[in-house]
């Protein structure tokens, strides 16, 4: 096998499948354990594939799907964190592996899976009685890894019926090697140097106070990986020589009553099958498909609980362990366990001594030699992990740079509780700042990201079929929907789209249905404008392309226009379409009604791009300052668009006697465009609750008149006074942006993604 491995290209060696699980506690605003039920907003914990509970009802578990890259899995985990943090009310997510302040003799609610989950409930009762609730509330990161099928096939030589045994052998070697060297991961990623004063008395009584609420022996790196953590009563050493010997030993542990089922074997690494996880019968029938690393503490300095760079090093570490020779030391399992315990409880001591194949060796020496070997492995095979080594070497050479040491210093100064709660709040604020995006998909339009995020929140499967075209597939069970740009769905037919795209047809159909629209004519040549001018020359007018969206190419003349101004506007609109519409301008404010099915999901008043003077800055400078708002961007990837100073803006300012270099007076509001589209830098103001249901019914009727299910209705309303109903519809939009309603510049944020899913899946 080594010969074949030497011949593999580096991209094949590093290929694999990756998934991450993250456990964490929900806490109150005071930092005590939240004893509320699993939040309804996060769906049913028994069926949701991504967000569930663990031992306690208070313990959230996030589970990513399998991805071909670590980056994709990590991005998904961050998205799950954001969704969870924003849907638990005033509660927060505890950032530490070791529990928050726990009630003495109080209730720690076990996870409740109802009648269908009686077996799971009984198992949790068993754990409660055997280990105690406090120890069961310890949380961590689980990293799932498998080699790619392509790499395994390239390595394998033999008959097809022996392939499974080859694969099992490779994974078993990795497991044995990881168990031997797991102490290094405890050292590098250990982040539980102390416990809260309310933790188990047996452990706390052996420690010293770092702070009034914080206890430690002052040398510990990871209490979670010590005998005070999530371990069996006594260490258990199954035989990892073959899969059958492993399975036989675990069954023997169960038969003797040492553990209740395979899940209770708290090994730092587990053998898993894709057809039944940790189930021994399935493992026996189908073989090993992946391994699960389980000895990673939550990194409280990271919102996701683990840094991407640490996952990359872990990936390289697993490759190194798999493709280097094993030692023949007989008592390797006991040695590995003792090394883990020493690092976990004494790893900060400069005098820490481990054993290697029965011989004593200083921790620093062992770690340095091991890292040098991993570095050489990476260089020899050109694997591309050079970037991870500086930070790892720094931790090995300077224990005070480890996560645990940094955390201990903080806890001495501020205590366990105060800093952890502040960190939880900090991560919540970051989740809120990212509420409108899905991590890893910044190249997609924001409306698409919003729909994807809403689907993930519900536990639906989302596949990006064509990123550049914003084409996705959403699946819930056997029901699947294909969606383009968030609002192009199976619910609208092609003719409806064509009707809305053609403004002349739209006006014709609306008028036939008794819905008010502006009067107007089509223009193809300058002579058409000349002939029609006598009917429009003395009234407010609009010139716009016949078949464009997003307010492109529109000129509005509220006070009328000269023929020369109209001709210039016609020529500009002609650059976007062969046909230009000349219409009467309808008075009032323009409102965008978003119609989804039989309801209006949101209403916005869109204020044209503008700036407010400070008495010293030019319009150009004010625009630059306004564009620094993180909510503003380009290409519909943020809730608002940046303002651009183009010829339209310059012309509009000129009509006001201004230029981009003019300095507005203090608090003077200067409008930069006539049209109010968000796509040209306008501000979105939510009016959904302020506008009468009468206008909402008109908007729904307008959409239905062209057979549209999802539609943007642009309506001019002179006054919101219900005493006199006046309006005019100027456009229907077949692909309305949803992000402007979901995250307006001012007003209530609307769950438009949820409403679209309700329509698509009849939720």
C-alpha positions, 0 to 999 in steps of 0.5 A: 500500500505504501508504494501506491500511496507514494504515487498518489497526487497530493489532491487525491491524498487530501480529498475526503468527506468532512462533517462537524457536530457541536454540543452546547448549553442554553443559558439564561441571561444571567448565565444559569442553565436554561430549563426551558423546552427545546425552542419550537422555532428550531423545529422538532429535535427528533426529526431535524437533521441539523439541530437537535438535543443531546443528554439534556433538554437544555443541551443543543447539538448542531450537526452538519451534513457531509461536505467535500471540504473542511471549509464548507463544513465549517461554514455550515456549522457557523450558519447553524450557530447563527440560526440557533442563537437568533431563535432562542429568545433571551437565552444565550449559547454557553461557549465553554465545554464545561457547564455553566452555573448548575443548580444544587439539587435542582432540576436538570431536564433530560431530553424529552423525545416523547413516546416515540423516543422512550428508548432514548429517554431510558438510556439518558436515565441510565446515564443520569444515575451512573454518571450524574447530570453535571458530568453529562452536561459537558459539551464538545466538538465531534469531527467526522472524517472519511477518506474519499472513495477515489483515494481508497480505490487508488490505494487498493489492489485486490479482488472486489470482495476483499475491498471492505476488509482493506478499508476496515484495516486502513481505518483501524490503523488510523484509530490505533494511531490516533489513540496513541497520539491523541494527547497532542490534540488534547494539548493543542485544542484543550480549552477546559483548564478550570470548572465552575464552583458548582461542578461536581464536588468530588472534582472541585474539592481537589482543586484550588480557587482561581477566582471566587467561582473558578477552580483548577489545579493550575496546571490542567489543560483539559478537565473534559478529557480527564477523569473529571470529564466525560469518561467511563468509570474505568478505562476500557480497552477493546481490541482494535486489531480487527473489526470483529475483535473490536465488536466482540469486545464491545459486546462483552463490555455490554454483557458484563454490565460495564456499559449499556450500549456502544454509545457509552464507550467514551473513546476519543475516537469511534468507528462508524458506519453510514448505515447505522452510525455506532450500531454494532450489527450494522458495523458488522454487516457493512464495515467502517465508513468513517471515524469520529474524533470526540476529544476536542474541547469547545474553543470559547474564543471561536463562535463555532467552537473550533477554528478552521485552522485547527480542523486543517491541522487535525486533517493533516494529523489523521493523514500522517497517522494513517500512512506512517508505521505503527510501533509494536509496544504491547501496552499501548492502550494503557500508555495512551490513556495515561498520556492523555490524563497527564496532558489533560491535568498537568499539561501546563507544567514545564516538567510534564513527562509522558511515555513513548513505547514504555520510555519516559520523554518530556512532553515538549520533546515528544511534541516537537519531534512529532510535529517535525515528523508531521511537517516532513510528511506534509513537505514530502507529499506537497500536501499544502498545509504549511500555513498551519504550522506556525501557530501549532509550533508556537503553542508547543514552544510556549504553553502560555499560547495554548487556548487553555493557558489564555483562558486560565489567565482570563478566569483569574482576572474576571472569573469563569461566569462573567467572561463566558457570559460576555463571550456568549453575548459577543457571539450572539451579536456576531450572529445578529450582524450576520443574520441576513447571510449564509456563510460560504455563499457570499457570491449568491444574491442575498435573496437566495441566501435568505431562502437557503437559510430559512430552509436549513432552519427547518431542516430541509436539504439544500443543494446549489445546482448552479451557483452563477445562475442562483439555481438551487434545489430544496428537499423535504422528504420526497418533496423537492422544489427547484428555485432560481433567484429565490422567487422564480419557482414552479408556482408561476408559469412562463406566460405570467412571467412574460406578461409581467416582463412586458409592461404594455401587456401588464397595463392592458391586463390590469386595466381589463380587470378594473385596476388603475394604471397610468395612461401612456404610449409606446415609442420606438423612434424619435418621431413617435415621441414628436407625434405624441408630445402634444398629449404629454407636454404639459403634465408630469411624465415618466419615460422607461424601457418596456421590458426591464426591471430594477428601475434601470433606464427610468426618468421621472419628470414630476413637474413636466419636461421640455421636449429636449429633456424628454428626448434625452430621456428617451434616448437613454431608455432606448439603450436598454430596450428597443421600445420605450414607454411614455406615461403620465406620472401618478402622484403620491408615494410609491410602495412595493407590495410583495405578494406571495400566494393569496397574501401580501408578505411585506410592503415597502416605501422605497426612498430614492438614494439620498444623503444628509448634509453635515455642513462640511462634507461634499455630496461625494464625501457623504455618499462615500460615508453612507456606502461604508454601512456594512448593510450596503454592498453590490450585486444584491448580496447585502440588504442595501446597495451602494450609491453610485455617482453616475450620469443620472445622479449628476444630471439630477443634481444639476437640476437642483443647482448642485454638483457632486462637490457641492456641500449641503447645509447641516441636516439638509437632505439631498436626493440623488435620483428620482427613481426609488429602487433599492438597486440604485442605492435607495432606502427601504422603509417597512409599511406593512402594518401601516397600510390598509387591507384594501390596498393589500387586496388590490395588490393580490388582485393585480397579481392574480390578474396575470396569473402570478403567484409570487409578484412585486406590485409597485403602487402609487398611493397619494394618501394613506387616509382610508377615507378616500381610496386612490392609487395607481399600479405602475409595474408588476415584477416577476422576480421581486427581491425578498431581501428588501422586505426581510431586512429593511433600512427602517422598520420590522424585518419580515420572515419572507424566506419562511413564507416562501417555504410555506408556499412551496411546501404547504408547511 
